[in-house]
Amino acid sequence: MANNDLYEVIIVGGGPAGLTAGLYCKRAALKTVLFEKGMPGGQIAISKDVENYPGVEGITGFDLAEKLLHHTQSFGLNVVSQEVTSVKTGPDTHSVELGNGDVLQAMALILAAGGTMRKLGVPGEAEYLGAGVSYCATCDGFFFKDKTVVVVGGGDTAVEESIYLSRLAKKVYLIHRRNTLRASNILQSRLNAEPGIEMIWNTIVTDIRGDGRTVNAVSLENTESGEKGELQTDGVFVLVGYSPNNKLIPPAVSTDEQGFVITDDMCRTNVPGLFAVGDLRRKFANQIVVAAADGCIAALAAAHYVQTRKSAVT
Ligand code: NAP
């Protein structure tokens, strides 16, 4: 790989969307490289069980990530472990700069950088990270065996992880800021069948407190009455959704008010040759199957774009 290499497609990010894009790009015989700064697989690599990827009944996130990587590489995709530090648009080609200083050009870029767990932004959250505060029950639940934990959130993740934690912890409090959950009905039914989980409705966590070493309590506020309170706990799992990893998105690319990239149904951004896929892109459902579908669509659209550009030149 050299600075003057021209790729037909460069993919930024190696989650399900990026890896699927790579698979389809290679099948379309496009000169392609994929850059991933961490572990290929993205968020699913740290997910416990994946139950809803069609055709695959019951698999751990880690195993599905490995399968995706292996499948993609079986078509010859070059998956490079490097951070992309900037993306620049150009009139003819677009470029990415890598952590090692290399700059590579491509006719098309597929941006698949995913998202990051949202923070509460309350006092104590950063201070007690890894000392009672966690964003991943599957990763850290074990440390709370027979202890009391608080889960914050009302979506699928918070409910799924509360159920997981209830098998380990002595007591789980699920704290939600409204009086109805956003989580799917099937997860809500499972939640209702768990005696070890107590719901605290219409409540926000305003402070995460501890003894300087680990968490021992949270301060609460009722969103309707304004009433304040405190709850003793050994841990706080913050599972309130995620934000797009959009720091690489060039200013010319249109995003919505939350920073998700706006695309059309071919995953094209408003900049020709720039595609966005997966959790980075504004859409209705953030699911693995949708991310994979995005990767497929963007790769086919990029193949069409590259072919059209080449035909125009010759
Ligand atoms: P989500 O659906 O965006 O839910 C985030 C939850 O956190 C919402 O209930 C929200 O409350 C609450 N919240 C947001 N900011 C908050 C704050 N500052 N303080 C307190 N609460 C806050 O996120 P998610 O649960 O991580 O799910 C993300 C996507 O992945 C969804 O599309 C979901 O369906 C999917 N997913 C699917 C599965 C599965 O199918 N097995 C598992 C996990 C995730 P409000 O409801 O009041 O907005």
Residues whose N, C-alpha, C, O or C-beta is under 5 A from the ligand:
A	BS01	NAP	K119 L120 G153 G154 G155 D156 T157 A158 R177 R178 R182 L239 V240 G241 Y242 A285 N286
